[in-house]
Amino acid sequence: MADEKKLYPFRFLPEDVEKDWGGERFALADLGYPDSMVGNGWFGGNTISELMQTYLERVVGDTSFEFYGTQFPVMVKFLDVKGRTSLHVNADDTSAAERYDAFGKTALWYVAEAGEDALLYMGFRRDVSASEFFTGCVDGSVEDILCKVRPEVGDSFLIPPGTVHAASGNMKIVEVAESSDLYFRLHSWGQGTSELHLEEAFDLIDFRQWDPLLRRHSDPSGTRSVLAATEQFTVNELRLSDPLRITRRESDSFLLYACVRGGAFLDIVEGDWEGERRYRLSEGEVLLVPSETTDFVIAPEKRDTLLLEAGLDPREEKDSYL
C-alpha cells in the first residue's frame, strides 16, 4: 500500500551524543550508526537507510541517486559547544574514495548562538609550511598560526576539504555536511584521550591562508539568502515572517528544512494529495521533503522563525576524458 502512495515529509528522531567539549545532536544522518529513524506517518520506525534502499530517487531525486547511489547525501547536526573541540580536517571525495572507500566531507557551520568567549579556528592566518604545522601540533604552539574568528549569531562558514577547523567557548552550531563520518583529528590541545591522525592526514591539509570569503554574514532583511552553493549541497537561510510557497516543477532534488529558531508548519497544497497535509517543524528538528513532493507552503508558527534549507543542484556533465 505504501508503494502506491506519494511519499510525505519525514520528521526524524534526534540522537544525542555526549562529547568532552559538550555534545552533538544528529538530526538527520545516514551513517550506519547513527541511522536516523522516521518519527511520523506510516514509515514511523523505519530508518533513512531503509527508505533509501526501497525508494531511492523518489526520496532524493535523480541527481543525488546518480552520484551517491543509495547513500543519503547530506547530514545535519546541532553542536552544543561548551569547551574546545579538537582540531580536525576532512578529506575530499577523491582521496576518501581511493583510500577509504568512503565519501569525503564538505561542511557548512551556521552559528545559532555565540557567547562572549566564542571562537572559531578556520585554517591558517597566513601561508604556513607543512613542517611548521607539524611542529606546532607536537609542541602545542599550533594556535599561533591558526586563523581565529570571533563568530556572530547568523554567521556561516563553508568548510572545504583540507581546511583545519575547531570551535571553542560557548556556542551552538548547526552543521550541514556531506554524509560522511570520515574525519581526521590533528590536535587535541592536551585534552582527552581520543586518537590523533596527524601523520595519516598530513597530505590532505591545505596550508594556504584561510579565505575570509568563505564566511557569510546573515541578511536580516531578506527572506531567502544563499549561504553555500557547492557540488555537494546548496544551503539557504530562510527568515520567515509570512508564509512562503515552494513550487518546483522542474527540480529533482529533495529539500531539507532545519529549524534554527522558532517553529513552522509545512502544508502540502498539491491537488491530488491523499495523505496528511500539515507537518509541524519545531526548533532543533529537521523535515525531509522528498523530491516527488513539488508544491507546498512553509508558514511560521512564531515570529522571527529561522530555517536552513538544503538540497542538491544538478551537476554539470563532464566528458570522460576531462
KAZIRA-V446266 format. One record per run of one state. SS is the DSSP state (hx for helix, st for strand, lp for the rest). FROM is the first residue (numbers start at 1). LEN is the number of residues. If there is no record, write none. Layout:
SS,FROM,LEN
SS,FROM,LEN
This chain:
lp,1,1
hx,2,3
lp,5,5
st,10,4
lp,14,1
st,15,5
lp,20,2
st,22,7
lp,29,1
st,30,1
lp,31,4
st,35,1
lp,36,1
st,37,2
lp,39,2
hx,41,3
lp,44,3
st,47,1
hx,48,8
lp,56,1
hx,57,4
lp,61,1
hx,62,7
lp,69,5
st,74,8
lp,82,2
st,84,1
lp,85,2
st,87,3
lp,90,3
hx,93,8
lp,101,6
st,107,8
lp,115,4
st,119,6
lp,125,5
hx,130,10
lp,140,2
hx,142,4
st,146,4
lp,150,6
st,156,4
lp,160,5
st,165,4
lp,169,2
st,171,8
lp,179,5
st,184,4
lp,188,14
hx,202,3
lp,205,4
st,209,1
lp,210,2
hx,212,3
st,215,2
lp,217,7
st,224,6
lp,230,4
st,234,7
lp,241,3
st,244,4
lp,248,7
st,255,7
lp,262,1
st,263,6
lp,269,9
st,278,5
lp,283,3
st,286,4
lp,290,5
st,295,6
lp,301,4
st,305,7
lp,312,11
